[in-house]
């Protein structure tokens, strides 16, 4: 294998931040990214981290033309299902395009996701969940080929969100105790 999967360190946050932006560009939403590597360091490497992250790193001879050796990441956090118990939510799984498919020792994305699944099992979690944009057929096909179940199709779940002004308004509705 010409790459390794390891736990991210604070020093990896600049690379993780770079790849978050690459993913956002691919998803046609670069203007949505407001996080910095400093915030990643603070939130991921504090006493009670808000997330955990694994990185894929290649040997020096495979570094990118820009000099990068950290070429992929999986960012995840723990959540809880009132029906099933402990769970993991994988926020991002990303591998730089030039390291997908034909890269020697292929399987960087599979290795990252498998390591998240291993952490999930070690922590006695019962499921690994994540979201994929409906137009992202390559990713949907990748996950389904690994055995992922599309809950939109099978159970009709919708992912909803409050943010910005809607979150502010909702918070203002909280009772004053």
C-alpha positions in Angstrom: 0.0 0.0 0.0 1.4 3.4 -1.0 -0.7 5.4 1.5 -1.5 5.2 5.2 -4.6 6.1 7.2 -3.9 7.8 10.6 -5.6 10.1 13.1 -5.3 13.7 12.2 -3.2 16.0 14.3 -3.5 19.8 14.8 -0.7 20.2 12.2 -3.0 18.6 9.6 -5.7 21.2 9.9 -4.3 23.4 7.1 -4.5 20.4 4.7 -8.0 19.4 6.0 -9.1 23.0 5.5 -7.7 23.0 1.9 -9.5 19.8 1.1 -12.8 21.0 2.7 -12.6 23.9 0.2 -11.8 21.4 -2.7 -14.9 19.4 -1.7 -17.1 22.5 -1.5 -15.9 23.6 -5.0 -16.9 20.1 -6.3 -20.3 20.4 -4.6 -20.7 23.9 -6.2 -20.9 25.6 -2.8 -17.5 27.2 -2.1 -19.2 30.3 -0.7 -20.7 28.2 2.0 -17.4 27.4 3.7 -16.8 29.7 6.6 -14.4 27.6 8.7 -10.7 28.2 9.0 -7.8 25.8 9.9 -7.6 27.7 13.3 -11.2 26.8 14.1 -10.6 23.2 13.1 -7.7 23.1 15.4 -9.7 24.6 18.2 -12.8 22.4 17.7 -11.1 19.1 16.9 -8.2 19.1 19.3 -9.6 20.6 22.5 -10.4 18.8 25.8 -13.9 17.7 24.5 -13.5 17.7 20.7 -16.5 18.4 18.5 -15.2 16.1 15.8 -12.7 13.4 15.0 -10.7 13.2 11.8 -8.7 10.6 9.9 -6.3 11.5 7.1 -4.9 9.6 4.2 -1.2 10.3 3.6 0.9 9.2 0.7 4.6 8.5 0.6 6.9 11.4 -0.5 7.4 9.9 -4.0 3.6 10.3 -4.6 3.2 13.9 -3.3 1.2 16.2 -5.4 2.8 18.8 -7.7 2.0 21.3 -5.0 3.9 19.2 -2.5 1.0 17.8 -0.6 1.2 14.3 1.0 -2.1 14.5 2.9 -4.5 13.6 0.1 -7.8 12.7 1.8 -9.7 12.9 5.0 -12.8 11.5 6.8 -14.3 13.8 9.4 -16.9 12.4 11.8 -18.5 12.8 15.2 -20.6 10.8 17.6 -24.4 11.2 17.8 -27.2 9.2 19.4 -30.2 7.4 18.1 -33.2 7.2 20.5 -34.1 4.0 18.6 -30.7 2.3 18.3 -28.2 4.0 20.6 -24.7 5.1 19.8 -24.0 6.3 16.3 -21.4 8.0 14.2 -22.1 10.7 11.6 -19.5 11.1 8.9 -19.7 14.7 7.8 -17.1 14.4 5.0 -15.2 11.7 3.1 -12.9 13.2 0.6 -10.0 12.0 -1.6 -8.2 14.4 -4.0 -9.3 13.4 -7.5 -5.8 12.4 -8.7 -5.7 9.8 -5.9 -8.9 8.1 -6.8 -9.4 5.0 -9.0 -6.1 4.4 -10.7 -3.7 5.5 -7.9 -1.3 2.7 -7.0 -2.6 0.7 -4.1 -6.1 2.2 -4.8 -8.8 2.2 -2.3 -8.0 5.4 -0.4 -11.7 6.3 0.0 -12.6 2.8 1.0 -9.7 2.7 3.5 -10.8 5.9 5.1 -14.4 4.9 5.3 -13.5 1.4 6.6 -11.3 3.0 9.3 -14.3 5.2 10.4 -16.4 2.0 10.5 -13.8 0.3 12.6 -13.7 3.2 15.1 -17.5 3.0 15.1 -17.5 -0.6 16.1 -14.7 -0.1 18.7 -16.9 2.5 20.3 -19.9 0.1 20.3 -21.8 2.3 17.9 -24.6 0.6 15.9 -24.5 2.7 12.8 -22.6 5.0 10.5 -24.7 7.7 8.8 -23.9 10.4 6.3 -25.5 12.5 3.6 -24.8 12.7 -0.1 -26.1 15.3 -2.6 -28.7 13.8 -4.9 -26.8 14.7 -8.1 -23.5 13.1 -6.9 -24.0 9.8 -8.7 -20.3 8.7 -8.4 -20.4 9.0 -4.6 -23.9 7.4 -4.4 -22.7 4.5 -6.5 -19.5 4.2 -4.4 -21.4 4.0 -1.1 -24.1 1.7 -2.4 -21.4 -0.6 -3.8 -20.0 -0.9 -0.3 -23.5 -1.8 1.1 -24.8 1.6 2.2 -28.6 1.9 2.4 -30.3 5.0 0.8 -32.8 5.9 3.5 -34.4 8.5 1.1 -35.4 5.6 -1.1 -36.1 3.0 1.5 -37.6 4.9 4.4 -38.5 8.4 2.9 -36.3 10.4 5.4 -35.5 14.0 4.5 -32.5 15.9 6.0 -33.6 19.3 7.4 -31.6 22.2 8.8 -32.0 25.4 10.7 -29.2 28.0 10.2 -28.6 31.7 9.9 -31.7 33.8 10.5 -34.0 30.7 10.9 -31.8 29.4 13.7 -31.7 32.8 15.3 -35.5 33.0 15.2 -35.9 29.5 16.6 -33.5 30.2 19.5 -35.5 33.4 20.3 -38.6 31.2 20.8 -37.0 29.4 23.7 -38.8 29.9 27.0 -37.1 32.3 29.4 -36.5 30.4 32.7 
